[in-house]
Amino acid sequence: MKSSGILERTASFARPLIPALALCLVSVGLAACSKVDSDDKPARPASTNEQEKAGVTIDAETQERIGLKTAAPLAAQWQPQIHAVGNVVDPLAFMTAVTDLASARAAAEMSRAELDRTQKLADQNNVSTRALEAARAAAAHDTLALNAARASFTANWGVTLAAQTNLVDYAQNLCDKNGVLVKLSLPVGLILTRFPATAQVSLLDQETNSITANFRDDLGIDPASQVQTLLFSVDQDLPRSAAITGSMAAAGEPVSGVLVPFSAVLRHQGLGWVYVQTDTNQFVRTEIPLDRIQPQGWFVAENLSATNQIVITGAQTVLSTELGVSVGGDQD
């Protein structure tokens, strides 16, 4: 009876504490869960894309002070292009090949004339049989040498140049820096049977300064590499043996887009950008691809239209302003 009374008093004392203890345990559990969630999912800063969409605000006074100008890009069409690499022909190498061919032709003509003269004398019994046979052998030898020289020249410089009668004068003009020849090698496996009339060529360090080259001839396909090489002429002087790039029109329907002037294009983080004016004082940076170059700028078929107003003067200043505000001046 005494023991039963003690148990009843103990239970009576603990009964009010149970809800409070349970509430403490729940609070501790919630705090622990809250801590785990906080560790696993830290707050993420605004993305770069979100910052780019926000753009940059430049008031009218500042725009005037920095000389900022905008204009609508011109509507344009892009014909699919074939890109090639090559080099400027050394005029001295071309002159050497021309000289070898001209010398072989002169020797063949001389031996042929000598054979004709000896044949006439033989018909009159005024020359020995041995002399006639020697003249025939010399003529045959020089004819074979001319054929070999012509084949070699044609393989390196094409049929059109090999057939020219004023080839020596043409080569001399090249040596006098009145133009150059350039060779362009097409991508591996691409074989053309119809050739473009012109190509746009440029030195490797002058990508935006292209020159029109006129098609001269097809130099054939290398059997080992399966690369087709085309010969073009340029009416301007270029460094001898310099590496060049070229592009020429390919078959296919033209693509519609706009032409963005070089002054409007920025390079940042390995990409191309322009600033589009979305309001009087608001400018948004927009990515554009830089893979279709024209003499007057970059052709763009996406993200822009002829109705947009883009910054054509002062774009770099706008970029500096945006980076200074948005990313603390971290420039690329």
C-alpha positions in Angstrom: 0.0 0.0 0.0 2.9 2.4 0.8 4.6 1.5 -2.5 1.5 2.1 -4.5 1.1 5.5 -3.0 4.6 6.5 -4.0 4.0 5.5 -7.6 0.8 7.4 -7.8 2.5 10.6 -6.4 5.4 10.2 -8.9 3.0 9.8 -11.9 1.0 12.7 -10.7 4.2 14.8 -10.6 5.5 13.7 -14.1 2.1 14.1 -15.9 2.3 17.9 -16.3 5.9 17.7 -17.6 5.2 15.4 -20.6 3.7 18.0 -22.9 6.5 20.4 -22.2 9.1 17.8 -22.9 7.5 16.8 -26.2 7.3 20.4 -27.3 11.1 20.8 -26.6 11.9 17.7 -28.7 9.8 19.0 -31.6 11.5 22.4 -31.5 15.0 20.8 -31.5 14.0 18.6 -34.4 12.7 21.5 -36.4 15.8 23.5 -35.7 17.9 20.6 -36.9 15.9 20.2 -40.1 16.1 23.9 -40.7 19.9 23.8 -40.4 20.2 20.9 -42.8 18.0 22.7 -45.4 20.1 25.8 -45.0 23.4 23.9 -45.6 22.1 21.9 -48.6 20.4 24.8 -50.4 22.4 28.0 -50.0 20.9 31.2 -51.5 21.9 31.6 -55.2 22.9 34.9 -56.6 21.1 36.3 -59.6 22.3 34.6 -62.8 24.4 36.3 -65.4 21.6 36.1 -67.9 19.3 37.9 -65.4 21.8 40.6 -65.1 22.1 40.9 -68.9 18.4 41.1 -69.3 18.3 43.9 -66.7 20.6 45.9 -68.9 22.1 49.3 -68.1 20.6 52.7 -67.7 22.4 55.7 -69.2 20.7 59.1 -69.0 20.5 61.4 -72.0 23.1 63.8 -70.7 25.7 61.0 -70.3 24.8 59.6 -73.7 25.6 63.0 -75.2 28.8 63.3 -73.3 30.2 60.0 -74.3 29.0 60.4 -77.9 26.7 57.4 -77.9 25.0 56.7 -81.2 22.4 54.1 -82.2 21.1 52.9 -85.6 19.0 50.1 -87.0 21.0 47.3 -88.6 20.6 47.0 -92.3 18.4 44.1 -93.6 20.6 41.7 -95.6 20.8 38.2 -97.0 23.6 35.6 -96.5 24.5 33.2 -99.2 25.8 29.9 -97.7 29.6 30.0 -97.8 32.5 27.6 -98.3 35.4 28.4 -96.0 39.0 27.6 -97.2 42.6 28.2 -96.2 45.6 28.8 -98.4 48.5 31.0 -99.1 49.8 33.8 -101.3 51.9 32.4 -104.1 55.5 33.5 -104.2 55.9 35.3 -107.5 59.5 34.1 -107.9 58.3 30.4 -107.6 55.7 31.2 -110.3 58.3 32.9 -112.5 60.6 29.9 -112.2 57.8 27.5 -113.3 57.0 29.9 -116.2 60.6 30.1 -117.2 61.0 26.3 -117.2 57.9 25.9 -119.4 59.0 28.7 -121.8 62.5 27.3 -122.1 61.1 23.8 -122.9 58.7 25.3 -125.5 61.6 27.3 -127.1 63.8 24.2 -127.3 61.1 22.1 -128.8 60.3 24.8 -131.4 64.0 25.1 -132.3 64.5 21.4 -132.7 61.4 21.1 -134.7 62.6 23.8 -137.0 66.0 22.2 -137.3 64.3 18.9 -138.2 62.3 20.5 -140.9 65.4 22.2 -142.4 67.4 18.9 -142.2 64.5 17.0 -143.8 64.5 19.4 -146.8 68.3 19.0 -147.2 67.9 15.2 -147.0 65.3 15.4 -149.7 67.9 17.1 -151.9 70.6 14.6 -150.9 72.5 17.5 -149.3 72.8 16.0 -145.8 73.8 12.6 -144.4 71.3 10.1 -143.1 73.1 10.3 -139.7 72.4 14.0 -139.5 68.8 13.5 -140.3 68.4 10.8 -137.6 70.1 13.1 -135.1 67.7 15.9 -135.9 64.8 13.6 -135.5 66.1 12.3 -132.1 66.6 15.9 -130.9 63.2 17.0 -132.0 61.6 13.9 -130.2 63.6 14.5 -127.1 62.6 18.2 -126.9 59.0 17.5 -127.6 58.9 15.0 -124.7 60.6 17.5 -122.5 58.0 20.1 -123.4 55.1 17.7 -122.7 56.6 16.9 -119.3 57.1 20.6 -118.5 53.6 21.5 -119.6 52.1 18.6 -117.5 54.1 19.8 -114.4 53.1 23.4 -114.9 49.4 22.4 -115.4 49.4 20.3 -112.3 50.7 23.2 -110.2 49.1 26.2 -111.9 46.1 25.0 -114.0 45.1 24.5 -117.6 44.1 28.2 -118.2 47.5 29.6 -117.3 49.4 26.8 -119.1 47.5 27.8 -122.3 48.3 31.5 -122.2 50.6 32.8 -124.9 51.8 35.8 -122.9 52.6 33.8 -119.8 56.1 35.4 -119.4 54.6 38.9 -119.4 52.0 37.9 -116.9 54.6 36.4 -114.5 56.7 39.5 -114.9 53.8 41.7 -113.8 53.4 39.6 -110.7 57.0 40.0 -109.9 56.6 43.8 -110.4 53.9 43.7 -107.6 51.0 44.3 -109.9 48.9 41.7 -108.2 49.3 38.2 -106.8 48.1 34.6 -107.2 46.5 32.8 -104.2 45.8 29.2 -103.7 42.8 28.1 -101.6 42.3 24.6 -100.3 38.8 23.4 -99.7 37.7 21.4 -96.7 38.6 17.7 -96.9 36.1 15.7 -99.0 34.4 18.7 -100.5 34.7 18.5 -104.3 33.4 21.3 -106.6 32.5 20.8 -110.2 31.1 24.3 -110.6 33.4 27.1 -109.5 32.6 30.5 -108.0 33.6 33.5 -110.0 35.1 35.2 -107.0 36.2 34.6 -103.4 36.8 36.9 -100.4 40.3 36.5 -99.0 42.1 38.0 -96.1 45.3 37.7 -94.1 45.0 35.8 -90.8 45.6 39.0 -88.8 43.2 41.1 -90.9 40.0 39.1 -90.7 37.8 42.1 -91.2 39.7 43.5 -94.2 38.8 41.1 -97.0 39.9 41.4 -100.7 38.0 40.2 -103.7 39.9 37.4 -105.6 39.0 36.3 -109.2 38.8 32.6 -110.0 41.6 31.4 -112.4 41.6 27.6 -112.4 41.0 24.3 -110.7 44.3 22.8 -109.6 42.8 19.4 -109.0 42.5 17.0 -106.1 45.4 15.8 -104.1 45.1 11.9 -104.1 46.6 11.5 -100.6 44.6 14.2 -98.7 41.6 14.4 -101.0 41.8 18.2 -100.9 40.8 20.2 -103.9 42.8 23.4 -104.5 41.6 26.4 -106.5 43.7 29.2 -107.9 42.6 32.8 -107.7 44.2 36.1 -108.7 44.2 39.4 -106.7 44.8 42.8 -108.1 46.6 44.0 -105.0 49.9 43.3 -103.5 50.0 40.9 -100.5 53.0 39.5 -98.6 54.7 36.6 -100.3 53.8 33.1 -99.1 51.5 34.6 -96.4 48.8 32.4 -95.0 45.2 33.5 -95.9 41.7 32.5 -95.3 39.0 32.6 -97.9 35.2 32.2 -98.4 33.2 31.7 -101.5 29.5 31.3 -102.3 28.1 27.8 -102.0 24.9 26.3 -103.4 21.8 26.8 -101.4 19.0 29.3 -100.6 20.1 32.6 -99.1 19.4 33.3 -95.4 17.6 36.6 -94.3 19.0 38.6 -91.4 20.7 41.9 -90.7 24.2 43.4 -91.1 25.8 44.6 -87.9 28.7 47.1 -88.3 32.0 46.1 -86.8 31.9 49.2 -84.4 28.8 47.8 -82.7 30.2 44.4 -81.9 31.8 43.7 -78.5 33.7 40.6 -77.4 33.2 39.5 -73.8 33.7 36.1 -72.1 34.5 34.6 -75.5 31.2 35.6 -77.1 30.0 38.4 -79.4 27.5 41.0 -78.1 25.7 44.2 -79.2 23.7 46.6 -77.1 20.0 46.9 -78.1 18.2 50.1 -77.0 14.9 49.0 -75.3 13.9 52.5 -74.0 15.2 56.0 -74.2 17.8 55.5 -71.5 17.8 51.6 -71.3 20.2 49.3 -73.1 20.3 45.5 -73.0 23.3 43.4 -74.0 22.4 40.8 -76.6 24.5 37.9 -77.7 25.1 37.4 -81.5 27.1 34.8 -83.3 30.3 35.9 -85.0 30.6 33.3 -87.8 29.5 35.1 -90.9 31.7 38.0 -91.8 31.1 40.5 -94.6 33.2 43.4 -95.8 30.9 45.9 -94.0 30.3 43.9 -90.8 28.8 40.7 -89.3 25.8 39.0 -90.8 23.3 38.0 -88.0 20.2 35.9 -88.6 19.1 35.5 -84.9 18.4 37.7 -81.9 18.2 40.9 -84.0 16.0 42.4 -86.6 16.0 45.6 -88.8 13.6 47.1 -86.3 16.0 47.1 -83.4 18.1 50.1 -82.5 21.7 49.0 -81.6 24.6 51.1 -80.2 27.0 51.7 -83.1 29.3 54.2 -81.3 30.2 54.0 -77.6 29.3 50.3 -77.1 32.6 49.7 -75.1 31.7 52.5 -72.7 28.2 51.0 -72.2 29.8 47.6 -71.4 32.2 49.2 -68.9 29.3 50.9 -67.2 27.3 47.7 -67.0 30.2 45.7 -65.7 31.1 48.3 -63.1 27.5 48.2 -61.8 26.6 44.6 -62.2 29.8 42.6 -61.6 32.1 45.0 -59.9 34.2 45.8 -63.0 35.2 42.2 -63.8 36.0 42.6 -67.4 37.1 40.0 -70.0 
